[in-house]
Amino acid sequence: MTTTDKTGQRTWLQDMKRPKRGVPEGLWLRCDGCGATVFRNQVEENLNICPECDYHFYVPTAVRIRQLLDPESFEEWYADIRPGDPLGFADRKSYQERLVAEQQRTGMTDACTVGRGYMRGRPLVFGMTDSAFIMGSMGSVVGEKLCRAVEQATERMLPLVIISGSGGGARMHEGIISLMQMGKVSAALARFRKAGGLFISVLTNPTMGGVAASFASLGDVTIAEPHALVGFAGPRVVKATCKIELPDGFQTSEFLLKHGFV
């Protein structure tokens, strides 16, 4: 069939927009663990784990809650707490602009979610830091929410589960106010332990910096995802600073399991 008439003019057939064919966007994922191309639905049905190599994909807070807690059992606390800008901090953009952009992109007010839920019918206090929001770094809101969650667990004598997914440590944009959250949450956990509470700390990829150096390391029981990066300074920083060759698998959860940390 031609697409021009006898005069050589374009016809409607040539101008018609044909629908694009191919695979719908987002239908497949490439696994960072083994490089396989896997069906997204298959990964999600497998709790965000690669069916080929057991690599653990990033899990958003809302999905993690659905995976771990009984359906419709989670009651979020302190969702109205929002971060301030005590230093008027700015680098390439102001801290306020960065916060607004992150809130719009993620739908979260900050990197931490806390509340009460049930796991197999048993009540508990649940908290999670999410690396999607400024790498899960710990600022005033993260510290305040976690501290209040620990205090609620102490008052109600409920077990406490915190999922750590923070690659950013203490949030530099808030200066010393951010840094003090390490001590504040750790002190609350010390009071919780003295009262006889049970704290289960779950380390996901990554758990680094001030988060790893404070509450994430204080669990009565510590569990970690396979191949999660867990430590204070990253391995490249340690290697460059100390001028030493690091052991294979340094700062992975398997290395920490072998040496008794997990």
ROBASE-145501 format. One line per 2 residues: their letters; for each residue y negated, z, x of C-alpha. Coordinates in steps of 0.001 Angstrom, whole numbers, plus 500000, padded with zeros to 6 digits. Layout:
// ROBASE-145501
A = Y,Z,X ~ ...
END
This chain:
// ROBASE-145501
MT = 500000,500000,500000 ~ 496590,499050,501372
TT = 493612,501365,501289 ~ 490954,498645,500980
DK = 490255,496133,498239 ~ 489916,492358,498740
TG = 486290,492736,499805 ~ 487254,495149,502551
QR = 485656,498157,500818 ~ 487238,501622,501018
TW = 489256,502658,497978 ~ 489688,506020,496307
LQ = 493106,506343,497989 ~ 491530,506371,501438
DM = 488919,508919,500407 ~ 491369,511239,498656
KR = 491956,514538,500494 ~ 495631,515069,500975
PK = 496974,518629,500986 ~ 497971,519873,504435
RG = 501622,520446,505017 ~ 503189,523046,507211
VP = 504012,526731,507440 ~ 501665,529108,505564
EG = 499460,531128,507907 ~ 500859,534541,508814
LW = 504424,533743,507768 ~ 505786,534229,511297
LR = 505159,536719,514107 ~ 505753,536397,517837
CD = 507397,539501,519264 ~ 505675,540932,522348
GC = 508961,542513,523363 ~ 511312,539534,523542
GA = 509082,536562,522760 ~ 511121,535582,519697
TV = 509429,534079,516653 ~ 510432,536273,513721
FR = 509841,536129,509985 ~ 507042,538545,509020
NQ = 508793,539774,505869 ~ 511922,540513,507869
VE = 509904,542618,510330 ~ 508168,544533,507542
EN = 511459,545206,505755 ~ 512784,546537,509071
LN = 509978,549161,509282 ~ 507819,546929,511524
IC = 510561,546670,514145 ~ 511683,543381,515683
PE = 515172,542516,514359 ~ 516008,540827,517672
CD = 515097,543462,520281 ~ 513938,546630,518418
YH = 510360,546226,519667 ~ 508032,548413,517576
FY = 505039,546546,516161 ~ 501748,548283,515377
VP = 501900,550130,512032 ~ 498674,550752,510042
TA = 498078,554202,508564 ~ 498715,553181,504946
VR = 502008,551529,505893 ~ 503088,554504,508016
IR = 502472,556844,505080 ~ 504608,554648,502811
QL = 507360,554543,505431 ~ 507536,558279,506112
LD = 506484,560129,502978 ~ 507905,560235,499475
PE = 506371,557622,497136 ~ 502986,558578,495666
SF = 503207,562045,497249 ~ 500347,561822,499755
EE = 497075,563553,498898 ~ 494338,562710,501403
WY = 491976,565468,502518 ~ 488413,565263,503875
AD = 488055,561516,503303 ~ 484293,561966,502854
IR = 483675,563161,506441 ~ 481817,560438,508331
PG = 480782,560158,511987 ~ 477231,560726,513170
DP = 475414,559356,516199 ~ 474233,562459,518096
LG = 473235,560548,521252 ~ 471751,557413,519733
FA = 474301,555656,521948 ~ 474081,551920,522624
DR = 475817,549501,524981 ~ 476153,545866,523859
KS = 475357,547137,520380 ~ 474377,550499,518933
YQ = 477075,553027,518032 ~ 475935,552919,514405
ER = 476374,549143,514302 ~ 479798,549478,515893
LV = 480850,552091,513339 ~ 479724,549952,510406
AE = 481565,546925,511817 ~ 484768,548926,512339
QQ = 484566,550469,508868 ~ 484148,547054,507275
RT = 486932,545511,509349 ~ 489522,548268,508833
GM = 488524,549827,505514 ~ 488661,553239,507235
TD = 485779,555690,507748 ~ 487146,556758,511150
AC = 490336,556727,513203 ~ 492054,559723,511571
TV = 493676,560376,508200 ~ 494986,563799,507149
GR = 496422,565311,503997 ~ 499439,566836,502298
GY = 502587,564961,501383 ~ 506286,565346,500818
MR = 509165,564152,502969 ~ 512495,564126,501154
GR = 511064,566602,498688 ~ 509743,569014,501311
PL = 505978,569648,501529 ~ 504140,569185,504810
VF = 500707,568574,506283 ~ 500366,565080,507716
GM = 497870,563606,510173 ~ 497589,560288,511979
TD = 495266,558583,514420 ~ 495068,554797,514170
SA = 494373,552557,517167 ~ 492858,549903,514885
FI = 489607,551919,514690 ~ 487871,551990,518106
MG = 491324,552308,519723 ~ 491992,555538,517822
SM = 489563,557402,520080 ~ 488834,561039,519263
GS = 485283,561749,518155 ~ 483807,564498,516010
VV = 485427,563267,512781 ~ 488912,562948,514282
GE = 488681,566411,515824 ~ 487261,568009,512680
KL = 489852,566462,510379 ~ 492744,567452,512635
CR = 491393,570970,513096 ~ 491040,571449,509341
AV = 494526,570022,508773 ~ 495999,572506,511260
EQ = 494123,575352,509555 ~ 495458,574239,506160
AT = 498996,574178,507573 ~ 498453,577698,508944
ER = 497079,579041,505665 ~ 499776,577423,503515
ML = 502571,577977,506069 ~ 503617,574337,505942
PL = 505115,572279,508765 ~ 502685,569932,510497
VI = 503392,566329,511525 ~ 500815,564355,513525
IS = 501357,560699,514448 ~ 499326,559845,517550
GS = 498227,556244,518024 ~ 495210,556527,520302
GG = 494546,554358,523317 ~ 490941,555452,523697
GA = 491059,559192,524406 ~ 487799,561048,523790
RM = 485137,558734,522323 ~ 482422,558204,524939
HE = 479819,557275,522307 ~ 479607,560944,521227
GI = 479571,562506,524693 ~ 480398,566201,525046
IS = 480774,566580,521270 ~ 483726,564223,521504
LM = 485163,565950,524571 ~ 485096,569407,522963
QM = 487422,568217,520184 ~ 490306,568436,522663
GK = 489825,572175,523037 ~ 489004,572742,519367
VS = 492179,571137,518046 ~ 494301,572723,520793
AA = 492937,576180,519913 ~ 493743,575622,516232
LA = 497290,574633,517212 ~ 497634,577790,519326
RF = 496731,579896,516268 ~ 499168,577858,514180
RK = 501972,578485,516664 ~ 501150,582206,516814
AG = 501492,582314,513017 ~ 504987,580830,513325
GL = 504205,577261,512270 ~ 506255,574195,513206
FI = 504382,571256,514758 ~ 506133,567898,515199
SV = 504198,565487,517417 ~ 505063,561782,517182
LT = 503805,559566,520014 ~ 503321,555880,519250
NP = 502063,553030,521398 ~ 499566,553816,522851
TM = 498926,557569,523177 ~ 496482,557984,526042
GG = 493511,559896,527417 ~ 492175,563003,525721
VA = 494603,562689,522816 ~ 497610,562755,525161
AS = 496003,565585,527146 ~ 495504,567781,524076
FA = 497215,567963,520681 ~ 499717,565130,521231
SL = 501336,567129,524059 ~ 501572,570434,522177
GD = 504364,569782,519700 ~ 507257,572179,519210
VT = 509216,568956,518836 ~ 507916,565764,520475
IA = 509209,562356,519401 ~ 508137,558985,520824
EP = 508543,555335,519903 ~ 510588,553252,522355
HA = 508503,551676,525133 ~ 505324,553474,524013
LV = 502601,553882,526648 ~ 501914,557616,526970
GF = 499690,559210,529593 ~ 496163,560155,530628
AG = 494669,557439,532828 ~ 496399,554071,532546
PR = 498902,552983,535222 ~ 496515,550405,536709
VV = 493814,553062,537105 ~ 496252,555541,538670
KA = 497562,552906,541068 ~ 494086,551785,542118
TC = 492760,555343,542511 ~ 495709,556953,544281
KI = 496717,553851,546275 ~ 500397,554389,545562
EL = 503229,552357,544106 ~ 504253,553763,540748
PD = 507879,554158,539617 ~ 509315,551526,537294
GF = 508491,552286,533672 ~ 505822,554812,534659
QT = 504119,556325,531574 ~ 506590,554809,529131
SE = 508297,557009,526573 ~ 511660,556362,528281
FL = 510259,557635,531595 ~ 508907,560736,529846
LK = 512221,561334,528083 ~ 514045,561174,531413
HG = 511654,563751,532895 ~ 511731,566180,529969
FV = 508357,565543,528328 ~ 509833,564038,525161
END
